[in-house]
Every structure is written in structure tokens, then in C-alpha cells.
Amino acid sequence: MNDQKTHFGFKEVNEQDKQGLVGEVFRSVAGNYDIMNDAMSMGVHRAWKWFAVAQSGVNVGDKVLDLAAGSGDLSLKFAKKVGSYGQVIVTDINEAMLAEGRKRLTDAGIAGNVDYCLVNAENLPFADNTFDCISISFGLRNVTHKDVALQSMVRCLKPGGRAIILEFSRPTNATFRSIYDAYSFNVIPKIGEVIANDRDSYQYLVESIRKHPPQEELKQMMLDAGFDRVRYHNLTGGVVALHIGYKY
């Protein structure tokens, strides 16, 4: 029996239990996911995602894997970029979130160049050297073994392909960081309580951000996993960072 410990927010749990606990969080928030994203970020998450797609280098005909796709924000943008000759694989580990993503793309008239798959980022069920781009947006912090997921991403990328990781990070200015911490811990759970009737899930989300590796640490993890030419862009003062890495 695996009794290794990991974090679930600020709590310590058995590794084997984390996936289920995270799953319960996202089943709970799925129906209000987009509304809460707008409320928590005051709409700025839309600009972060547009920037990520613009930096992805995705072109017509490319094959893209969108991990932890959630409600499909990036998947929709990628599907439009790759066109009818490309393909986007829309994935999530959580069936409720995957259903939200499918609904969004279907409502937008996206059909012929997308497929949907329940996927664990630590064990990608795809052949080596398959994708031109792999993205994961606000999902890596919820993965139990981030190093394993990063290695799996490298394996599935084509030589010359790139991964983009959009994730909450560490504000670079100490004063701004204090303001951000106060907002995160005092306001976001309250917003979750009022809008989604779910304070606990958003308390976890705030805590999970603090446990996620900051910019330089994640960059080193990507290099250790086998990525090349890793760089990152701080967005909104480092509240979010976009990491980009390439496969040899």
C-alpha cells in the first residue's frame, strides 16, 4: 500500500488519495467554473489565455493536445487556429469538466477537428512524437507527480514541438505579493461561497497555488524532465506565469 504523503492545499494526504480529492473539487465547481474565473480574476484570465495561445506557435494543420482543458477556453482557440486539417485532443482527468469543455466547443460549432478523452497527465495514452504542441492551463498544480507529467509531455511531443504551461505563480514584487495574498485568502473563498455556494473548494484552490513551484523552480523541473530552451513570461506581475519548453 502506498503511504507516501503529498499536499492537498495546505493539508498533507496520502498520494493515492489526492487524485480523488482533487476530482471532488472540480466536480463541485464545474458548473460555475467560467463565472468564477471571471469573478476571481476580474476577467483578466481571458487575456492570459489569449497570450498563451499567441505564444504557442500553433499553425494550420498542427496536432495539439490540451491537457486539463477544463471548460475548453484554450481548446476552442486552438481548434480555430489548426483548421480543418489539424486536430485538437481535448482532455481532462475529470468527467464533469470534460463535459463542460465538450459543451462549449459544440455550442461554438467546433466538431470536425476535435476529439475528447479522459486523460491522466501522468500517464498519457498517446504514442511518442505525436503532437506539435501540448498545453496545460491552470492544471499542473493539481497533478500529484508533476515531474512524471512533464516527462510524459516530452515523450509525446514531436521533435521541435513545444509545451506551454499557464499557471498561477509567485508575484515578483513583495508589496504586491502581500496585497495579492490578502485578496486570495480573504476574498476568493468568499466569492466561491456567494456565487458557487462552495467556500471549501475555492479555499483549496487558493492553497494549491501557494504549494505550486514558483517560476524558476518550475523552469528547472522542465529542464530536468528533458525540455530544451525553457523560458517563462510573468503576467500581471507574476500572479501567473507562462512557461514554454521545446523538445530536441
N, C-alpha and C positions, 0 to 999 in steps of 0.2 A: 504493500500500500504506500502511495506517495504521500509523505508527510512534510514535504518541502513547503516553506512558507513564502508568501508573496503579499503585496499590498492590494487592498481594495479600498481606494481612497486612503484615509489615514489608518484604517484597520488592517491588522495582519490576519490573513486567512490561509488555509491550505491551498496550494497551487491548483489542485484538482477541483476546487470549489469556485475559483474565480470566474471561469467562463460562464457558469450558470448564474452567478450573482450579477455579472455584467449583463447577461441576457435578460434578466428580470428588469433591470433598469431600463433597457431600451424597449422592451415590450410595453413598459409602463408609459414611456414618453413618446412612442411612435406617432400617435395621433395628433400630438401638439408640437411635433419636432420643429416644423418650419416656423410656426408662430413664436415659439420660444427662442429660436435662433435670432429672429428679428428683434424680439424684445430684449434679449440679453446683450446683443452687440449693437443695438440701435441701428440695425440694418447694415453695419459695416462688413459683416460676414460675406455679403454679396460681392463687395469689392475685392476681398481676399481671394475668393474663389475665381473671379474673373482674372485676377493677376496670375494665379496658379495655372490656369488653362493657357493664358498667353505665354507663360514661360515654359510650357510643356513641349513646345516644338512639334505638336501633333499636326499632321498633314492629311490631305485627302488620301484614302487608301490604307491608312495605318490601322494596326490592330492594337486596341487599348484594353487594359484590364483595370477596372475601377474597383478597388477593394474598400470594404466598409462604406459602400456607396450611399447608405442611408436613404434619404428621400430623393436621391438622384440628381442633385444640383450639377455636379461635375459631369455625370454620365450624359445628361442632356446636352451639355455644351460640347462634349467630345463627339457625341453622335452626329451633331451638326457639322463638326469640323472634318470628320473622316469620310462623310458622304456615303453614297450607296455602295462604293467599292471597298469601304473599310468595315471594321467591326468593333463594337464595344461590348465587353463582357461585364455586366452589371452584377456585382456580388455583395453579399453581406453575410455575416455569421448568424444574423437574427432574422427569422422568417417574417416578423412583423415589420421590420424596417425594410426588408427587401420588397414586401408587398407595397409599401409606400412609394418606393422608387419605381416599381413597375407601373403603379397608377399614374405617377407624374409623367413618365415618358409616354405612356399610352394616351393620356389626355392631351399631350403635346403633339400627337400624331407620329411619334417615333416608333417604328416597328421593324422594318426590314433589316436593319444593320445592328440590332442589339439582341443579346441573349442574357438570361438571368440564371444565377447559380448561387446556392447556399455554399459558402466557402469559408474555411478557417485559414486566415492569413499565414499561420504557422505551417500549414501543410497544403500548399497549392496543388490542385489536381490537374495541372497542365504540363505539357511537355517542355523540355529545355528549349531555350532560344525561340520562344513563341511570340512575344509582344514587343512592339516598338516603344510603348510607354506603359508603365504601371503607376497608378496613382492611389494614394490613401489620404483622405481628408478628415481630420479630427477623429481618427480611428486608432492610430498606432498606440496612443496612450492606454487604450483598453486591452491591448494584447498582452497576454501573460509573459511570453518569451519573445521579446522584441528582437533579440539577436537572431533567433530562428526564423522569424518572419522576414527579416531583412535578407538573410541568406536565401530564403525561398524566392524572394523577389528577384534577386540577382540571377538565380538559376533560370527563371522563366523569361527573362529579358533576352532579346536578340543582341548580339554584339553591336555596340554602338547605341543600343537602346538606353532609355533613361527612366528613372523613377522620380516622382515628385511626391513629397511628403509635406502636407499642410497641417500644422498642428499648433496648439497653444504652446507658448514658450515662456521665457523669462524677460520681463521688461528691463531695458538696459539702464534706465535712469532710476536711482534709488527713491527719489521723491515720488515719481510717477508710480513706481512699484508699490509704495505704501498706499497710495490712493487706489490703485487697482486692487490690492488685497482687501482693502476696506469695502470696496464695491462688491467684489466677488463673494466674500463671506457674509456680508450683511444684506445685500440687495438681491443677488441672483437666487438664493434659496427662497426668498420671499416672493419673487416673481413666479418661481415654479409653484409655490403654494397657491397663489392667487389665480394664475392662468391655467395651470395644469392640475391643480389640486394634488400636487406631488412634491412636497418640500424635500423629502429624503433623497430622491433621485438626483435632484439638482445640487444638493449638498455633496453627494458623491462626485458629481461631475466637477465641481469646484476643487474638491480634494484631489481628484485624479490628475488635474492639471499641475498641481504642486509636486506630485510624485513623478511626473514625466521628465526625462532628461532635458536639460536646457540646451541651448544652441550648439555649443562646442562639443558637449558630451555626445549629443546625437550625431553630429558630424563624424566624430571618431568611431562611433558604433557602425555607421555606414561604411567607413573605410575598412574597419575590421571585418565586416561582412563580405567585402570584396568589391565594393563600389569604387569607381575612379572619379577624379575631378569633382569631388563633392564640394558644393558651396551652399550658402543659405542667404536668404533675404529676410531681414527683420521688417515686420509690418506693424503699423500702429505702435511704434516704439518698442517692439519686441513682445507685445502681447501675443502675437502669432509669428511664427517663422515658417518660411517655405524652404525646405531642403531639396536639393536636386543632386542626383548622383547618376553616373553613367556606368555601363558595363563595357569592359575592354572589348 
